[in-house]
């Protein structure tokens, strides 16, 4: 999931910030949009994807 977001953020032309900011924003939007109805397992997957995204962009 992190690799897909990274690829999408780097390929996109319509962004204001850096590709890292764009990718993290997309992921955060997904978590926030689901709200409390997001199952715990899915939330864990998305939180791990954030860590993988940080590592992919070298931001540990």
PDBQT receptor file of N, H, CA, C and O in Angstrom, charges set to zero:
ATOM      1  N   UNK A   1       0.822  -1.177   0.000  1.00  0.00    +0.000 N 
ATOM      2  CA  UNK A   1       0.000   0.000   0.000  1.00  0.00    +0.000 C 
ATOM      3  C   UNK A   1       0.876   1.254   0.000  1.00  0.00    +0.000 C 
ATOM      4  O   UNK A   1       0.587   2.214  -0.714  1.00  0.00    +0.000 OA
ATOM      5  N   UNK A   2       1.928   1.247   0.785  1.00  0.00    +0.000 N 
ATOM      6  H   UNK A   2       2.163   0.467   1.365  1.00  0.00    +0.000 HD
ATOM      7  CA  UNK A   2       2.810   2.410   0.855  1.00  0.00    +0.000 C 
ATOM      8  C   UNK A   2       3.485   2.653  -0.490  1.00  0.00    +0.000 C 
ATOM      9  O   UNK A   2       3.644   3.799  -0.910  1.00  0.00    +0.000 OA
ATOM     10  N   UNK A   3       3.879   1.581  -1.162  1.00  0.00    +0.000 N 
ATOM     11  H   UNK A   3       3.750   0.650  -0.820  1.00  0.00    +0.000 HD
ATOM     12  CA  UNK A   3       4.529   1.734  -2.463  1.00  0.00    +0.000 C 
ATOM     13  C   UNK A   3       3.577   2.325  -3.493  1.00  0.00    +0.000 C 
ATOM     14  O   UNK A   3       3.984   3.133  -4.328  1.00  0.00    +0.000 OA
ATOM     15  N   UNK A   4       2.321   1.928  -3.437  1.00  0.00    +0.000 N 
ATOM     16  H   UNK A   4       1.991   1.271  -2.759  1.00  0.00    +0.000 HD
ATOM     17  CA  UNK A   4       1.319   2.458  -4.355  1.00  0.00    +0.000 C 
ATOM     18  C   UNK A   4       1.094   3.942  -4.111  1.00  0.00    +0.000 C 
ATOM     19  O   UNK A   4       1.009   4.725  -5.057  1.00  0.00    +0.000 OA
ATOM     20  N   UNK A   5       0.996   4.330  -2.838  1.00  0.00    +0.000 N 
ATOM     21  H   UNK A   5       1.065   3.694  -2.070  1.00  0.00    +0.000 HD
ATOM     22  CA  UNK A   5       0.817   5.741  -2.511  1.00  0.00    +0.000 C 
ATOM     23  C   UNK A   5       2.037   6.563  -2.928  1.00  0.00    +0.000 C 
ATOM     24  O   UNK A   5       1.901   7.677  -3.433  1.00  0.00    +0.000 OA
ATOM     25  N   UNK A   6       3.214   6.009  -2.714  1.00  0.00    +0.000 N 
ATOM     26  H   UNK A   6       3.324   5.104  -2.304  1.00  0.00    +0.000 HD
ATOM     27  CA  UNK A   6       4.434   6.715  -3.108  1.00  0.00    +0.000 C 
ATOM     28  C   UNK A   6       4.468   6.934  -4.614  1.00  0.00    +0.000 C 
ATOM     29  O   UNK A   6       4.775   8.030  -5.084  1.00  0.00    +0.000 OA
ATOM     30  N   UNK A   7       4.151   5.886  -5.367  1.00  0.00    +0.000 N 
ATOM     31  H   UNK A   7       3.901   4.996  -4.985  1.00  0.00    +0.000 HD
ATOM     32  CA  UNK A   7       4.144   5.984  -6.827  1.00  0.00    +0.000 C 
ATOM     33  C   UNK A   7       3.116   7.017  -7.288  1.00  0.00    +0.000 C 
ATOM     34  O   UNK A   7       3.395   7.820  -8.178  1.00  0.00    +0.000 OA
ATOM     35  N   UNK A   8       1.948   6.996  -6.693  1.00  0.00    +0.000 N 
ATOM     36  H   UNK A   8       1.721   6.344  -5.969  1.00  0.00    +0.000 HD
ATOM     37  CA  UNK A   8       0.885   7.922  -7.057  1.00  0.00    +0.000 C 
ATOM     38  C   UNK A   8       1.271   9.359  -6.734  1.00  0.00    +0.000 C 
ATOM     39  O   UNK A   8       1.028  10.264  -7.532  1.00  0.00    +0.000 OA
ATOM     40  N   UNK A   9       1.863   9.568  -5.582  1.00  0.00    +0.000 N 
ATOM     41  H   UNK A   9       2.060   8.833  -4.933  1.00  0.00    +0.000 HD
ATOM     42  CA  UNK A   9       2.241  10.925  -5.167  1.00  0.00    +0.000 C 
ATOM     43  C   UNK A   9       3.358  11.482  -6.036  1.00  0.00    +0.000 C 
ATOM     44  O   UNK A   9       3.363  12.671  -6.353  1.00  0.00    +0.000 OA
ATOM     45  N   UNK A  10       4.297  10.638  -6.421  1.00  0.00    +0.000 N 
ATOM     46  H   UNK A  10       4.293   9.671  -6.164  1.00  0.00    +0.000 HD
ATOM     47  CA  UNK A  10       5.413  11.109  -7.239  1.00  0.00    +0.000 C 
ATOM     48  C   UNK A  10       4.989  11.347  -8.681  1.00  0.00    +0.000 C 
ATOM     49  O   UNK A  10       5.574  12.191  -9.361  1.00  0.00    +0.000 OA
ATOM     50  N   UNK A  11       3.994  10.627  -9.156  1.00  0.00    +0.000 N 
ATOM     51  H   UNK A  11       3.520   9.941  -8.604  1.00  0.00    +0.000 HD
ATOM     52  CA  UNK A  11       3.553  10.769 -10.540  1.00  0.00    +0.000 C 
ATOM     53  C   UNK A  11       2.574  11.931 -10.712  1.00  0.00    +0.000 C 
ATOM     54  O   UNK A  11       2.443  12.474 -11.810  1.00  0.00    +0.000 OA
ATOM     55  N   UNK A  12       1.893  12.312  -9.645  1.00  0.00    +0.000 N 
ATOM     56  H   UNK A  12       2.000  11.871  -8.753  1.00  0.00    +0.000 HD
ATOM     57  CA  UNK A  12       0.866  13.346  -9.742  1.00  0.00    +0.000 C 
ATOM     58  C   UNK A  12       1.437  14.732  -9.979  1.00  0.00    +0.000 C 
ATOM     59  O   UNK A  12       2.482  15.091  -9.437  1.00  0.00    +0.000 OA
ATOM     60  N   UNK A  13       0.736  15.504 -10.799  1.00  0.00    +0.000 N 
ATOM     61  H   UNK A  13      -0.112  15.212 -11.240  1.00  0.00    +0.000 HD
ATOM     62  CA  UNK A  13       1.166  16.867 -11.094  1.00  0.00    +0.000 C 
ATOM     63  C   UNK A  13       0.479  17.881 -10.182  1.00  0.00    +0.000 C 
ATOM     64  O   UNK A  13       1.016  18.958  -9.926  1.00  0.00    +0.000 OA
ATOM     65  N   UNK A  14      -0.696  17.534  -9.700  1.00  0.00    +0.000 N 
ATOM     66  H   UNK A  14      -1.132  16.659  -9.908  1.00  0.00    +0.000 HD
ATOM     67  CA  UNK A  14      -1.522  18.487  -8.970  1.00  0.00    +0.000 C 
ATOM     68  C   UNK A  14      -1.327  18.347  -7.467  1.00  0.00    +0.000 C 
ATOM     69  O   UNK A  14      -2.163  17.754  -6.785  1.00  0.00    +0.000 OA
ATOM     70  N   UNK A  15      -0.264  18.872  -6.962  1.00  0.00    +0.000 N 
ATOM     71  H   UNK A  15       0.415  19.354  -7.516  1.00  0.00    +0.000 HD
ATOM     72  CA  UNK A  15      -0.040  18.863  -5.525  1.00  0.00    +0.000 C 
ATOM     73  C   UNK A  15       0.627  20.170  -5.121  1.00  0.00    +0.000 C 
ATOM     74  O   UNK A  15       1.292  20.825  -5.923  1.00  0.00    +0.000 OA
ATOM     75  N   UNK A  16       0.438  20.520  -3.893  1.00  0.00    +0.000 N 
ATOM     76  H   UNK A  16      -0.102  19.988  -3.241  1.00  0.00    +0.000 HD
ATOM     77  CA  UNK A  16       1.022  21.758  -3.380  1.00  0.00    +0.000 C 
ATOM     78  C   UNK A  16       2.322  21.487  -2.647  1.00  0.00    +0.000 C 
ATOM     79  O   UNK A  16       3.276  22.258  -2.749  1.00  0.00    +0.000 OA
ATOM     80  N   UNK A  17       2.357  20.388  -1.908  1.00  0.00    +0.000 N 
ATOM     81  H   UNK A  17       1.582  19.762  -1.824  1.00  0.00    +0.000 HD
ATOM     82  CA  UNK A  17       3.529  20.062  -1.109  1.00  0.00    +0.000 C 
ATOM     83  C   UNK A  17       4.434  19.087  -1.823  1.00  0.00    +0.000 C 
ATOM     84  O   UNK A  17       4.395  18.941  -3.045  1.00  0.00    +0.000 OA
ATOM     85  N   UNK A  18       5.245  18.427  -1.030  1.00  0.00    +0.000 N 
ATOM     86  H   UNK A  18       5.276  18.546  -0.037  1.00  0.00    +0.000 HD
ATOM     87  CA  UNK A  18       6.171  17.426  -1.559  1.00  0.00    +0.000 C 
ATOM     88  C   UNK A  18       5.409  16.124  -1.818  1.00  0.00    +0.000 C 
ATOM     89  O   UNK A  18       4.294  15.958  -1.324  1.00  0.00    +0.000 OA
ATOM     90  N   UNK A  19       5.987  15.210  -2.574  1.00  0.00    +0.000 N 
ATOM     91  H   UNK A  19       6.893  15.345  -2.975  1.00  0.00    +0.000 HD
ATOM     92  CA  UNK A  19       5.339  13.905  -2.762  1.00  0.00    +0.000 C 
ATOM     93  C   UNK A  19       5.087  13.178  -1.438  1.00  0.00    +0.000 C 
ATOM     94  O   UNK A  19       4.075  12.493  -1.292  1.00  0.00    +0.000 OA
ATOM     95  N   UNK A  20       5.996  13.323  -0.480  1.00  0.00    +0.000 N 
ATOM     96  H   UNK A  20       6.818  13.880  -0.599  1.00  0.00    +0.000 HD
ATOM     97  CA  UNK A  20       5.804  12.701   0.833  1.00  0.00    +0.000 C 
ATOM     98  C   UNK A  20       4.559  13.258   1.509  1.00  0.00    +0.000 C 
ATOM     99  O   UNK A  20       3.741  12.501   2.031  1.00  0.00    +0.000 OA
ATOM    100  N   UNK A  21       4.416  14.565   1.501  1.00  0.00    +0.000 N 
ATOM    101  H   UNK A  21       5.081  15.180   1.077  1.00  0.00    +0.000 HD
ATOM    102  CA  UNK A  21       3.245  15.187   2.126  1.00  0.00    +0.000 C 
ATOM    103  C   UNK A  21       1.960  14.747   1.438  1.00  0.00    +0.000 C 
ATOM    104  O   UNK A  21       0.947  14.501   2.093  1.00  0.00    +0.000 OA
ATOM    105  N   UNK A  22       2.010  14.653   0.145  1.00  0.00    +0.000 N 
ATOM    106  H   UNK A  22       2.833  14.853  -0.387  1.00  0.00    +0.000 HD
ATOM    107  CA  UNK A  22       0.842  14.245  -0.616  1.00  0.00    +0.000 C 
ATOM    108  C   UNK A  22       0.438  12.807  -0.292  1.00  0.00    +0.000 C 
ATOM    109  O   UNK A  22      -0.740  12.522  -0.076  1.00  0.00    +0.000 OA
ATOM    110  N   UNK A  23       1.410  11.912  -0.259  1.00  0.00    +0.000 N 
ATOM    111  H   UNK A  23       2.367  12.144  -0.434  1.00  0.00    +0.000 HD
ATOM    112  CA  UNK A  23       1.132  10.502   0.025  1.00  0.00    +0.000 C 
ATOM    113  C   UNK A  23       0.601  10.326   1.449  1.00  0.00    +0.000 C 
ATOM    114  O   UNK A  23      -0.356   9.584   1.670  1.00  0.00    +0.000 OA
ATOM    115  N   UNK A  24       1.211  10.997   2.393  1.00  0.00    +0.000 N 
ATOM    116  H   UNK A  24       1.988  11.600   2.214  1.00  0.00    +0.000 HD
ATOM    117  CA  UNK A  24       0.765  10.886   3.780  1.00  0.00    +0.000 C 
ATOM    118  C   UNK A  24      -0.638  11.470   3.934  1.00  0.00    +0.000 C 
ATOM    119  O   UNK A  24      -1.450  10.958   4.706  1.00  0.00    +0.000 OA
ATOM    120  N   UNK A  25      -0.912  12.525   3.209  1.00  0.00    +0.000 N 
ATOM    121  H   UNK A  25      -0.253  12.941   2.582  1.00  0.00    +0.000 HD
ATOM    122  CA  UNK A  25      -2.234  13.142   3.248  1.00  0.00    +0.000 C 
ATOM    123  C   UNK A  25      -3.296  12.193   2.707  1.00  0.00    +0.000 C 
ATOM    124  O   UNK A  25      -4.386  12.096   3.270  1.00  0.00    +0.000 OA
ATOM    125  N   UNK A  26      -2.986  11.494   1.622  1.00  0.00    +0.000 N 
ATOM    126  H   UNK A  26      -2.100  11.572   1.165  1.00  0.00    +0.000 HD
ATOM    127  CA  UNK A  26      -3.936  10.532   1.061  1.00  0.00    +0.000 C 
ATOM    128  C   UNK A  26      -4.246   9.425   2.068  1.00  0.00    +0.000 C 
ATOM    129  O   UNK A  26      -5.397   9.016   2.222  1.00  0.00    +0.000 OA
ATOM    130  N   UNK A  27      -3.223   8.954   2.738  1.00  0.00    +0.000 N 
ATOM    131  H   UNK A  27      -2.288   9.286   2.613  1.00  0.00    +0.000 HD
ATOM    132  CA  UNK A  27      -3.396   7.882   3.707  1.00  0.00    +0.000 C 
ATOM    133  C   UNK A  27      -4.191   8.363   4.918  1.00  0.00    +0.000 C 
ATOM    134  O   UNK A  27      -5.086   7.662   5.389  1.00  0.00    +0.000 OA
ATOM    135  N   UNK A  28      -3.877   9.529   5.415  1.00  0.00    +0.000 N 
ATOM    136  H   UNK A  28      -3.150  10.099   5.033  1.00  0.00    +0.000 HD
ATOM    137  CA  UNK A  28      -4.591  10.097   6.555  1.00  0.00    +0.000 C 
ATOM    138  C   UNK A  28      -6.051  10.351   6.201  1.00  0.00    +0.000 C 
ATOM    139  O   UNK A  28      -6.942  10.134   7.022  1.00  0.00    +0.000 OA
ATOM    140  N   UNK A  29      -6.291  10.809   4.987  1.00  0.00    +0.000 N 
ATOM    141  H   UNK A  29      -5.568  10.986   4.320  1.00  0.00    +0.000 HD
ATOM    142  CA  UNK A  29      -7.661  11.038   4.537  1.00  0.00    +0.000 C 
ATOM    143  C   UNK A  29      -8.466   9.742   4.595  1.00  0.00    +0.000 C 
ATOM    144  O   UNK A  29      -9.620   9.741   5.023  1.00  0.00    +0.000 OA
ATOM    145  N   UNK A  30      -7.857   8.647   4.165  1.00  0.00    +0.000 N 
ATOM    146  H   UNK A  30      -6.919   8.648   3.817  1.00  0.00    +0.000 HD
ATOM    147  CA  UNK A  30      -8.548   7.348   4.187  1.00  0.00    +0.000 C 
ATOM    148  C   UNK A  30      -8.933   6.948   5.604  1.00  0.00    +0.000 C 
ATOM    149  O   UNK A  30     -10.042   6.469   5.839  1.00  0.00    +0.000 OA
ATOM    150  N   UNK A  31      -8.020   7.144   6.543  1.00  0.00    +0.000 N 
ATOM    151  H   UNK A  31      -7.119   7.534   6.352  1.00  0.00    +0.000 HD
ATOM    152  CA  UNK A  31      -8.285   6.795   7.939  1.00  0.00    +0.000 C 
ATOM    153  C   UNK A  31      -9.388   7.687   8.488  1.00  0.00    +0.000 C 
ATOM    154  O   UNK A  31     -10.326   7.197   9.117  1.00  0.00    +0.000 OA
ATOM    155  N   UNK A  32      -9.285   8.972   8.260  1.00  0.00    +0.000 N 
ATOM    156  H   UNK A  32      -8.523   9.370   7.749  1.00  0.00    +0.000 HD
ATOM    157  CA  UNK A  32     -10.259   9.910   8.806  1.00  0.00    +0.000 C 
ATOM    158  C   UNK A  32     -11.629   9.746   8.170  1.00  0.00    +0.000 C 
ATOM    159  O   UNK A  32     -12.646   9.904   8.844  1.00  0.00    +0.000 OA
ATOM    160  N   UNK A  33     -11.669   9.435   6.895  1.00  0.00    +0.000 N 
ATOM    161  H   UNK A  33     -10.842   9.307   6.347  1.00  0.00    +0.000 HD
ATOM    162  CA  UNK A  33     -12.936   9.298   6.182  1.00  0.00    +0.000 C 
ATOM    163  C   UNK A  33     -13.745   8.118   6.727  1.00  0.00    +0.000 C 
ATOM    164  O   UNK A  33     -14.969   8.194   6.835  1.00  0.00    +0.000 OA
ATOM    165  N   UNK A  34     -13.059   7.039   7.063  1.00  0.00    +0.000 N 
ATOM    166  H   UNK A  34     -12.065   6.978   6.975  1.00  0.00    +0.000 HD
ATOM    167  CA  UNK A  34     -13.745   5.860   7.586  1.00  0.00    +0.000 C 
ATOM    168  C   UNK A  34     -14.261   6.110   9.004  1.00  0.00    +0.000 C 
ATOM    169  O   UNK A  34     -15.298   5.575   9.397  1.00  0.00    +0.000 OA
ATOM    170  N   UNK A  35     -13.543   6.910   9.753  1.00  0.00    +0.000 N 
ATOM    171  H   UNK A  35     -12.701   7.344   9.434  1.00  0.00    +0.000 HD
ATOM    172  CA  UNK A  35     -13.977   7.257  11.101  1.00  0.00    +0.000 C 
ATOM    173  C   UNK A  35     -14.030   6.058  12.029  1.00  0.00    +0.000 C 
ATOM    174  O   UNK A  35     -13.190   5.162  11.957  1.00  0.00    +0.000 OA
ATOM    175  N   UNK A  36     -15.021   6.055  12.893  1.00  0.00    +0.000 N 
ATOM    176  H   UNK A  36     -15.704   6.783  12.951  1.00  0.00    +0.000 HD
ATOM    177  CA  UNK A  36     -15.129   5.003  13.905  1.00  0.00    +0.000 C 
ATOM    178  C   UNK A  36     -15.603   3.683  13.334  1.00  0.00    +0.000 C 
ATOM    179  O   UNK A  36     -15.509   2.653  14.001  1.00  0.00    +0.000 OA
ATOM    180  N   UNK A  37     -16.110   3.696  12.110  1.00  0.00    +0.000 N 
ATOM    181  H   UNK A  37     -16.187   4.533  11.569  1.00  0.00    +0.000 HD
ATOM    182  CA  UNK A  37     -16.590   2.451  11.515  1.00  0.00    +0.000 C 
ATOM    183  C   UNK A  37     -15.453   1.604  10.932  1.00  0.00    +0.000 C 
ATOM    184  O   UNK A  37     -15.688   0.487  10.472  1.00  0.00    +0.000 OA
ATOM    185  N   UNK A  38     -14.228   2.126  10.951  1.00  0.00    +0.000 N 
ATOM    186  H   UNK A  38     -14.036   3.033  11.325  1.00  0.00    +0.000 HD
ATOM    187  CA  UNK A  38     -13.077   1.388  10.437  1.00  0.00    +0.000 C 
ATOM    188  C   UNK A  38     -12.716   0.268  11.418  1.00  0.00    +0.000 C 
ATOM    189  O   UNK A  38     -12.438   0.540  12.586  1.00  0.00    +0.000 OA
ATOM    190  N   UNK A  39     -12.718  -0.987  10.956  1.00  0.00    +0.000 N 
ATOM    191  H   UNK A  39     -12.944  -1.208  10.007  1.00  0.00    +0.000 HD
ATOM    192  CA  UNK A  39     -12.362  -2.098  11.852  1.00  0.00    +0.000 C 
ATOM    193  C   UNK A  39     -10.924  -1.947  12.359  1.00  0.00    +0.000 C 
ATOM    194  O   UNK A  39     -10.065  -1.390  11.675  1.00  0.00    +0.000 OA
ATOM    195  N   UNK A  40     -10.689  -2.444  13.547  1.00  0.00    +0.000 N 
ATOM    196  H   UNK A  40     -11.387  -2.896  14.102  1.00  0.00    +0.000 HD
ATOM    197  CA  UNK A  40      -9.377  -2.313  14.183  1.00  0.00    +0.000 C 
ATOM    198  C   UNK A  40      -8.269  -2.916  13.324  1.00  0.00    +0.000 C 
ATOM    199  O   UNK A  40      -7.178  -2.350  13.236  1.00  0.00    +0.000 OA
ATOM    200  N   UNK A  41      -8.535  -4.049  12.695  1.00  0.00    +0.000 N 
ATOM    201  H   UNK A  41      -9.421  -4.508  12.766  1.00  0.00    +0.000 HD
ATOM    202  CA  UNK A  41      -7.523  -4.690  11.857  1.00  0.00    +0.000 C 
ATOM    203  C   UNK A  41      -7.125  -3.828  10.673  1.00  0.00    +0.000 C 
ATOM    204  O   UNK A  41      -5.949  -3.729  10.323  1.00  0.00    +0.000 OA
ATOM    205  N   UNK A  42      -8.123  -3.208  10.062  1.00  0.00    +0.000 N 
ATOM    206  H   UNK A  42      -9.079  -3.288  10.346  1.00  0.00    +0.000 HD
ATOM    207  CA  UNK A  42      -7.854  -2.340   8.906  1.00  0.00    +0.000 C 
ATOM    208  C   UNK A  42      -7.095  -1.087   9.343  1.00  0.00    +0.000 C 
ATOM    209  O   UNK A  42      -6.205  -0.611   8.637  1.00  0.00    +0.000 OA
ATOM    210  N   UNK A  43      -7.457  -0.558  10.517  1.00  0.00    +0.000 N 
ATOM    211  H   UNK A  43      -8.179  -0.945  11.091  1.00  0.00    +0.000 HD
ATOM    212  CA  UNK A  43      -6.764   0.624  11.043  1.00  0.00    +0.000 C 
ATOM    213  C   UNK A  43      -5.292   0.301  11.298  1.00  0.00    +0.000 C 
ATOM    214  O   UNK A  43      -4.415   1.119  11.020  1.00  0.00    +0.000 OA
ATOM    215  N   UNK A  44      -5.025  -0.893  11.827  1.00  0.00    +0.000 N 
ATOM    216  H   UNK A  44      -5.738  -1.557  12.053  1.00  0.00    +0.000 HD
ATOM    217  CA  UNK A  44      -3.645  -1.311  12.067  1.00  0.00    +0.000 C 
ATOM    218  C   UNK A  44      -2.858  -1.393  10.773  1.00  0.00    +0.000 C 
ATOM    219  O   UNK A  44      -1.696  -0.991  10.717  1.00  0.00    +0.000 OA
ATOM    220  N   UNK A  45      -3.496  -1.919   9.728  1.00  0.00    +0.000 N 
ATOM    221  H   UNK A  45      -4.440  -2.246   9.774  1.00  0.00    +0.000 HD
ATOM    222  CA  UNK A  45      -2.845  -2.010   8.420  1.00  0.00    +0.000 C 
ATOM    223  C   UNK A  45      -2.485  -0.613   7.908  1.00  0.00    +0.000 C 
ATOM    224  O   UNK A  45      -1.384  -0.397   7.400  1.00  0.00    +0.000 OA
ATOM    225  N   UNK A  46      -3.405   0.318   8.041  1.00  0.00    +0.000 N 
ATOM    226  H   UNK A  46      -4.299   0.143   8.453  1.00  0.00    +0.000 HD
ATOM    227  CA  UNK A  46      -3.163   1.679   7.557  1.00  0.00    +0.000 C 
ATOM    228  C   UNK A  46      -2.095   2.389   8.393  1.00  0.00    +0.000 C 
ATOM    229  O   UNK A  46      -1.303   3.163   7.856  1.00  0.00    +0.000 OA
ATOM    230  N   UNK A  47      -2.071   2.134   9.683  1.00  0.00    +0.000 N 
ATOM    231  H   UNK A  47      -2.715   1.505  10.119  1.00  0.00    +0.000 HD
ATOM    232  CA  UNK A  47      -1.041   2.740  10.526  1.00  0.00    +0.000 C 
ATOM    233  C   UNK A  47       0.338   2.165  10.184  1.00  0.00    +0.000 C 
ATOM    234  O   UNK A  47       1.331   2.892  10.197  1.00  0.00    +0.000 OA
ATOM    235  N   UNK A  48       0.402   0.871   9.880  1.00  0.00    +0.000 N 
ATOM    236  H   UNK A  48      -0.405   0.280   9.870  1.00  0.00    +0.000 HD
ATOM    237  CA  UNK A  48       1.677   0.277   9.451  1.00  0.00    +0.000 C 
ATOM    238  C   UNK A  48       2.106   0.851   8.105  1.00  0.00    +0.000 C 
ATOM    239  O   UNK A  48       3.297   1.038   7.852  1.00  0.00    +0.000 OA
ATOM    240  N   UNK A  49       1.131   1.130   7.245  1.00  0.00    +0.000 N 
ATOM    241  H   UNK A  49       0.164   0.979   7.451  1.00  0.00    +0.000 HD
ATOM    242  CA  UNK A  49       1.442   1.717   5.938  1.00  0.00    +0.000 C 
ATOM    243  C   UNK A  49       2.071   3.099   6.121  1.00  0.00    +0.000 C 
ATOM    244  O   UNK A  49       2.933   3.490   5.333  1.00  0.00    +0.000 OA
ATOM    245  N   UNK A  50       1.658   3.836   7.137  1.00  0.00    +0.000 N 
ATOM    246  H   UNK A  50       0.959   3.519   7.777  1.00  0.00    +0.000 HD
ATOM    247  CA  UNK A  50       2.276   5.134   7.422  1.00  0.00    +0.000 C 
ATOM    248  C   UNK A  50       3.756   4.964   7.751  1.00  0.00    +0.000 C 
ATOM    249  O   UNK A  50       4.603   5.719   7.274  1.00  0.00    +0.000 OA
ATOM    250  N   UNK A  51       4.053   3.957   8.578  1.00  0.00    +0.000 N 
ATOM    251  H   UNK A  51       3.365   3.343   8.966  1.00  0.00    +0.000 HD
ATOM    252  CA  UNK A  51       5.455   3.696   8.924  1.00  0.00    +0.000 C 
ATOM    253  C   UNK A  51       6.258   3.296   7.692  1.00  0.00    +0.000 C 
ATOM    254  O   UNK A  51       7.392   3.742   7.515  1.00  0.00    +0.000 OA
ATOM    255  N   UNK A  52       5.676   2.462   6.845  1.00  0.00    +0.000 N 
ATOM    256  H   UNK A  52       4.755   2.100   6.989  1.00  0.00    +0.000 HD
ATOM    257  CA  UNK A  52       6.357   2.039   5.616  1.00  0.00    +0.000 C 
ATOM    258  C   UNK A  52       6.557   3.234   4.679  1.00  0.00    +0.000 C 
ATOM    259  O   UNK A  52       7.579   3.328   4.000  1.00  0.00    +0.000 OA
ATOM    260  N   UNK A  53       5.601   4.124   4.647  1.00  0.00    +0.000 N 
ATOM    261  H   UNK A  53       4.771   4.048   5.199  1.00  0.00    +0.000 HD
ATOM    262  CA  UNK A  53       5.695   5.308   3.792  1.00  0.00    +0.000 C 
ATOM    263  C   UNK A  53       6.824   6.212   4.284  1.00  0.00    +0.000 C 
ATOM    264  O   UNK A  53       7.591   6.746   3.482  1.00  0.00    +0.000 OA
ATOM    265  N   UNK A  54       6.925   6.382   5.596  1.00  0.00    +0.000 N 
ATOM    266  H   UNK A  54       6.303   5.948   6.247  1.00  0.00    +0.000 HD
ATOM    267  CA  UNK A  54       8.017   7.186   6.152  1.00  0.00    +0.000 C 
ATOM    268  C   UNK A  54       9.365   6.579   5.756  1.00  0.00    +0.000 C 
ATOM    269  O   UNK A  54      10.290   7.294   5.371  1.00  0.00    +0.000 OA
ATOM    270  N   UNK A  55       9.462   5.260   5.856  1.00  0.00    +0.000 N 
ATOM    271  H   UNK A  55       8.710   4.679   6.169  1.00  0.00    +0.000 HD
ATOM    272  CA  UNK A  55      10.720   4.579   5.513  1.00  0.00    +0.000 C 
ATOM    273  C   UNK A  55      11.007   4.703   4.014  1.00  0.00    +0.000 C 
ATOM    274  O   UNK A  55      12.157   4.892   3.618  1.00  0.00    +0.000 OA
ATOM    275  N   UNK A  56       9.972   4.599   3.185  1.00  0.00    +0.000 N 
ATOM    276  H   UNK A  56       9.038   4.446   3.507  1.00  0.00    +0.000 HD
ATOM    277  CA  UNK A  56      10.166   4.670   1.736  1.00  0.00    +0.000 C 
ATOM    278  C   UNK A  56      10.692   6.037   1.312  1.00  0.00    +0.000 C 
ATOM    279  O   UNK A  56      11.449   6.149   0.348  1.00  0.00    +0.000 OA
ATOM    280  N   UNK A  57      10.285   7.074   2.042  1.00  0.00    +0.000 N 
ATOM    281  H   UNK A  57       9.670   6.982   2.826  1.00  0.00    +0.000 HD
ATOM    282  CA  UNK A  57      10.751   8.420   1.720  1.00  0.00    +0.000 C 
ATOM    283  C   UNK A  57      11.958   8.819   2.567  1.00  0.00    +0.000 C 
ATOM    284  O   UNK A  57      12.429   9.953   2.482  1.00  0.00    +0.000 OA
ATOM    285  N   UNK A  58      12.461   7.888   3.384  1.00  0.00    +0.000 N 
ATOM    286  H   UNK A  58      12.079   6.967   3.453  1.00  0.00    +0.000 HD
ATOM    287  CA  UNK A  58      13.643   8.171   4.195  1.00  0.00    +0.000 C 
ATOM    288  C   UNK A  58      13.381   9.154   5.313  1.00  0.00    +0.000 C 
ATOM    289  O   UNK A  58      14.238   9.981   5.627  1.00  0.00    +0.000 OA
ATOM    290  N   UNK A  59      12.219   9.077   5.912  1.00  0.00    +0.000 N 
ATOM    291  H   UNK A  59      11.524   8.405   5.656  1.00  0.00    +0.000 HD
ATOM    292  CA  UNK A  59      11.855  10.015   6.983  1.00  0.00    +0.000 C 
ATOM    293  C   UNK A  59      11.581   9.253   8.279  1.00  0.00    +0.000 C 
ATOM    294  O   UNK A  59      10.452   9.260   8.768  1.00  0.00    +0.000 OA
ATOM    295  N   UNK A  60      12.561   8.620   8.821  1.00  0.00    +0.000 N 
ATOM    296  H   UNK A  60      13.479   8.615   8.423  1.00  0.00    +0.000 HD
ATOM    297  CA  UNK A  60      12.359   7.839  10.050  1.00  0.00    +0.000 C 
ATOM    298  C   UNK A  60      12.581   8.654  11.242  1.00  0.00    +0.000 C 
ATOM    299  O   UNK A  60      12.454   8.157  12.362  1.00  0.00    +0.000 OA
TER     300      UNK A  60
